[in-house]
């Protein structure tokens, strides 16, 4: 049966209007567009039941095929390919099943009717819709036709043994193992000489997953040689070392669990993790970003004995959206990537009921083929639930979604590079998430508190890495035929390495299993007992046949690490700007405010639910106008009377390209400025690092990694803000027909600060009764414009890049912290992308409080207003508090620059010159 | 029996049940979060409660149209019990997804008395989800909004909140409780003051009996003055509805 639901009137069809507008932009001579939803249902069903269920009697009409709502009108259908998750179809099918209908298959189809007096060129429509309304990787476009589905049963199967006598490199490539020749040789030696047999396919797959860059972080853990310096384990000797030297009393668990854990109050801890999902998002932005956020949420649910996710963050780096993409380039245009990832985070995060409260977007030409998608999540847990330990003989319990063939080879795929063909060949690596599956699982797990001994999520590597990791000390015995499947036809190997979303593994004592089952039922989530943690080895069975038997020691400690030879990254050569600027101050102002990195992100922020759970104290946008960005957002958990959590971040690929070390200092500085601007507490601020770098076979890229890791160590040690968790995503480069494009070295620093609710304040200027003034607190503004927004926009390639003197800067931040605690600031806003002018504008925008700035010296106004010198805050202080603030900061670090005024404009005076910019006008560029 | 026992109905995908229970508890209710699966096992349970709240979220993902599956469950399994609940003078509140469910199941507003769907909530004109604070004009002549100020602020956060109907003006005046208004307090069709394009600026409506209220804005997200979107000392309007219901149950039931 094929039924179609269509709106009664054009007026109800918002999507139709939007598509019409789009097609008009392409001058397609379409005068009306209508959209509809179809369901193909294979089963014994009552039309009345379906009608009542699916058709809105006020706004919709129902048509049963072959009836059509519009006769002789061109239409085009979009629907998921088979084996790709179709949430609408699945949801409907499940509801029909529990309503006692027999139904085999339900598929949803979106239809677009295009009305025109002229003939319509279908191929043009497909071209316009591509990557906007469908992705050829996962969806079909054309006229929907019913295809019979072939399923094969695999109960009669053969175990596949792999010969290791031939060309090992070729084998690794053919099987998408992403293992190098040395690793393959070690594997061969293990099987041929120790076990005296050939490996099975699933054994090789398991080793490849466990040893992948994605899972084991081979590069960061390797020995390095760099500029006469040797590291045995780069990660331990830089990032981790700082945290251990700081010995922060409030850190609970560092770098060991799925997320770092720190103390919140006497009874609760909080944890924070940020993940990347870059390669999947390059191919399928919507699904890639959605499953990225889904994955990091499961990391939080899987931390300790489970934490409750209370906030999400997201940061995107995309290509240059202003430059049209060459039609021959087989990549998704950057603006469509950005729209897709925003919608992906929106639809997943909002449905999960977790507020998305912080984020950033960066634009850089070198992200075109390899965008970056960072997704973060913060959780809260009772202190006593901070640690997990699998007990011998615990049941291995799989909870959540069913297993399909999706996402096979995700871990090994994401450890390799992207090429032009990736969108065509890697369909297996891409998944579409179903947030409701995950929500049901989350609700159930929250109620299972105390009933399990350990928990972890099935992310990259699927069951293979989840159970492999959990059973490291106890061993694990798994019966793969007990895993609930989405459809028949999966091999044992598929089941084991599938990366189907929304699944987690629990270690449950025998006596608690019935209770766990009952709770799962209450929340409509699937649960199955698939094995035992015992036996020391990892062993897999499929219908009574042993298909895998590996020593845990070899699996987890067998991966060889080689010394990496790194060469110094070629930093930008600074030189003094010789020529005078060829543009006016006005031109600079409008260029910077309308720059993509600077302009308002409101269109993104408001699509996210940032207030669900009712714990959001300070929202991403505020002020009477609701337009002013706050530097960080604040969460105060429901029962918390005193404490709250401030969340901010720092990232800057423009500086990364020029000078990795200074970029690293700058982004740590920015993350810190963000949380301190809102009233965060530097003594309780914790950091996360996410390294996204290029080709690890390029020694210069390796050099940039070392520079950055060392800089992280140096600066955080002085600030005493430890890293609690981190992740690296390497090999971010894109191979197009004629060149390799590596991304600029990119480090995302996320900061979380636990502070008193009474310290929190918004970023923008306030109209006050008592007189107040505006100051720059922090470093003196230098002519540091290389890599700035202004120079990027104006294509100026000389100048100096902002330099952070880490001793001076850490002392400034600590003084700002004192101002915060003494409550001497009325408002504080970070000075970063776009420099002072942007900060003045954003601060004025919130409450329409204008400002008059007086520039005393005769320096170039453009330099002063757009320099991006680090460690500066724009602050508002009552005149009566000025002396006190100065005594804390020191004269040098607190410079009065002007006063708030009661007109909505920014006035800048220098000698006899005066410039005025009404906020209303500026907003038109910024918006 | 505690007469302040409140049922907070949870479907798969409902996601505002905890904060809704929290605000209920703060006011003095005894809220219980019950999943649809539990309720279907023992439908009689409904009788224990004086107040039913259907909170916000994405029941069943809204994949087959917002609120439609829960509406179907209500119509097939719980309808009589909910009708009895109302005829016994008890109250129902639907927030956001809960409002969509009440409307699509035919419980709200039921002007003709036929228990059929009479209005609908469809995709915002922008065709996407949006979270923002709105100014609302309040009709104070209901149990839920007695003694309210004329204007309040609350956040909305939804993708399908455009209210459409075929009613005449006299009926509109009976059902309208909350209206989107501009900064001068005038009902508006202009975005973003009217965030979704709702007909007649309607943000919340009440049924024929005055016992069922549905609203798109989220009162449970404004329980504390500090949650307001800019720095202004302001009373948390969200809590007022629950206080009114508490008073009604205390005095009338």
Boltz contact constraints between the chains, C-beta under 6 A:
constraints:
  - contact:
      token1: [A, 12]
      token2: [B, 122]
      max_distance: 6.0
  - contact:
      token1: [A, 14]
      token2: [B, 123]
      max_distance: 6.0
  - contact:
      token1: [A, 14]
      token2: [B, 125]
      max_distance: 6.0
  - contact:
      token1: [A, 14]
      token2: [B, 127]
      max_distance: 6.0
  - contact:
      token1: [A, 15]
      token2: [B, 127]
      max_distance: 6.0
  - contact:
      token1: [A, 18]
      token2: [B, 127]
      max_distance: 6.0
  - contact:
      token1: [A, 53]
      token2: [B, 72]
      max_distance: 6.0
  - contact:
      token1: [A, 54]
      token2: [B, 64]
      max_distance: 6.0
  - contact:
      token1: [A, 56]
      token2: [B, 120]
      max_distance: 6.0
  - contact:
      token1: [A, 57]
      token2: [B, 117]
      max_distance: 6.0
  - contact:
      token1: [A, 58]
      token2: [B, 117]
      max_distance: 6.0
  - contact:
      token1: [A, 58]
      token2: [B, 120]
      max_distance: 6.0
  - contact:
      token1: [A, 59]
      token2: [B, 120]
      max_distance: 6.0
  - contact:
      token1: [A, 59]
      token2: [B, 122]
      max_distance: 6.0
  - contact:
      token1: [A, 87]
      token2: [B, 61]
      max_distance: 6.0
  - contact:
      token1: [A, 87]
      token2: [B, 63]
      max_distance: 6.0
  - contact:
      token1: [A, 88]
      token2: [B, 63]
      max_distance: 6.0
  - contact:
      token1: [A, 88]
      token2: [B, 64]
      max_distance: 6.0
  - contact:
      token1: [A, 91]
      token2: [B, 60]
      max_distance: 6.0
  - contact:
      token1: [A, 91]
      token2: [B, 61]
      max_distance: 6.0
  - contact:
      token1: [A, 91]
      token2: [B, 63]
      max_distance: 6.0
  - contact:
      token1: [A, 91]
      token2: [B, 64]
      max_distance: 6.0
  - contact:
      token1: [A, 92]
      token2: [B, 64]
      max_distance: 6.0
  - contact:
      token1: [A, 95]
      token2: [B, 69]
      max_distance: 6.0
  - contact:
      token1: [A, 346]
      token2: [B, 129]
      max_distance: 6.0
  - contact:
      token1: [A, 350]
      token2: [B, 129]
      max_distance: 6.0
  - contact:
      token1: [A, 351]
      token2: [B, 58]
      max_distance: 6.0
  - contact:
      token1: [A, 353]
      token2: [B, 15]
      max_distance: 6.0
  - contact:
      token1: [A, 436]
      token2: [B, 12]
      max_distance: 6.0
  - contact:
      token1: [A, 436]
      token2: [B, 13]
      max_distance: 6.0
  - contact:
      token1: [A, 436]
      token2: [B, 61]
      max_distance: 6.0
  - contact:
      token1: [A, 439]
      token2: [B, 13]
      max_distance: 6.0
  - contact:
      token1: [A, 440]
      token2: [B, 12]
      max_distance: 6.0
  - contact:
      token1: [A, 522]
      token2: [B, 35]
      max_distance: 6.0
  - contact:
      token1: [A, 522]
      token2: [B, 37]
      max_distance: 6.0
  - contact:
      token1: [A, 524]
      token2: [B, 12]
      max_distance: 6.0
  - contact:
      token1: [A, 606]
      token2: [B, 130]
      max_distance: 6.0
  - contact:
      token1: [A, 606]
      token2: [B, 131]
      max_distance: 6.0
  - contact:
      token1: [A, 606]
      token2: [B, 132]
      max_distance: 6.0
  - contact:
      token1: [A, 607]
      token2: [B, 128]
      max_distance: 6.0
  - contact:
      token1: [A, 607]
      token2: [B, 129]
      max_distance: 6.0
  - contact:
      token1: [A, 609]
      token2: [B, 131]
      max_distance: 6.0
  - contact:
      token1: [A, 609]
      token2: [B, 157]
      max_distance: 6.0
  - contact:
      token1: [A, 610]
      token2: [B, 131]
      max_distance: 6.0
  - contact:
      token1: [A, 611]
      token2: [B, 155]
      max_distance: 6.0
  - contact:
      token1: [A, 611]
      token2: [B, 221]
      max_distance: 6.0
  - contact:
      token1: [A, 613]
      token2: [B, 19]
      max_distance: 6.0
  - contact:
      token1: [A, 614]
      token2: [B, 19]
      max_distance: 6.0
  - contact:
      token1: [A, 614]
      token2: [B, 220]
      max_distance: 6.0
  - contact:
      token1: [A, 614]
      token2: [B, 221]
      max_distance: 6.0
  - contact:
      token1: [A, 619]
      token2: [B, 229]
      max_distance: 6.0
  - contact:
      token1: [A, 622]
      token2: [B, 229]
      max_distance: 6.0
  - contact:
      token1: [A, 622]
      token2: [B, 230]
      max_distance: 6.0
  - contact:
      token1: [A, 623]
      token2: [B, 230]
      max_distance: 6.0
  - contact:
      token1: [A, 624]
      token2: [B, 230]
      max_distance: 6.0
  - contact:
      token1: [A, 638]
      token2: [B, 22]
      max_distance: 6.0
  - contact:
      token1: [A, 762]
      token2: [B, 231]
      max_distance: 6.0
